[in-house]
Amino acid sequence: MAEKDHVILTAIGPDQIGLVERISKFISSRGCNIDDSKMAVFCGEFAVIVLISGDSSSLSKIPREYHEI
């Protein structure tokens, strides 16, 4: 089995309904997996840190296409 690479995605902004679902779909649609995550809401602001795994070509799509979330 090939070794997986990792990337960490962090994001902050106004809390919105469906935001976690959009982030999850964004990651999985690029062939990557969420290995771990931490999320919090503070006074209406959402913060997330996500550890993402995948092969290097799949992971390279994450920073190039993050604006689609």
N, C-alpha and C positions, 0 to 999 in steps of 0.2 A: 504494500500500500504506500502511495506517495505521501511524503511529509507535507503537512499543510502550513501555509504562512498565515500571518495574522496582521490585522490593522485595527486601530482603535478609532471609533467615530465618537465625537462629542458634539452636542448641540444644546443650545438654550434659546428660549423664545416664549412667546405667549402660549399658555396652555390652550389646546384645541381638542375637541372631540375627534377621535379617529387618528390622532397623530402617531400613536404607537403602532397602529395597524399600517399606516403609510410607511413608516420607517422599516417595519418588518418586511413588507412587500418589496420595498426598494432593495433591501439586502438580498432576499431570497430570489428575486427575479434576475439578479446578476450572478446566480450560482454560488452564493456564499451562505454561510451559517452564522447564527448568533451563538457564541459560546458562553457569554456572560453579559450581564447588563445591570446597571444601577440607574434608577429613575427617581425623581423627586419633583414635587410642585411646591413652590414657595410664593405665597401672595399672588397667585395667578400666573407665575412664570414657571415653565417646564424646563427641567434639566435632565440630560441623559448622557451616559457613557456606555458604549457598546463595544465589546470585544468580538471581532468578526474573523472567521477563518475561511480559507478557501485556497485554491491554487493561485499563483501569482497573476495570471492573466485575468481571472475573475476579480481578484482584489483590486487590481489597477483601475477597474471601472468605478469603484466607490468614490475616490476623490475627484475623478473627472466628471461624474454625473450627479454628485450630491445635490446640486441645485434643483433636481427633479422631485425632491421629497416634498 
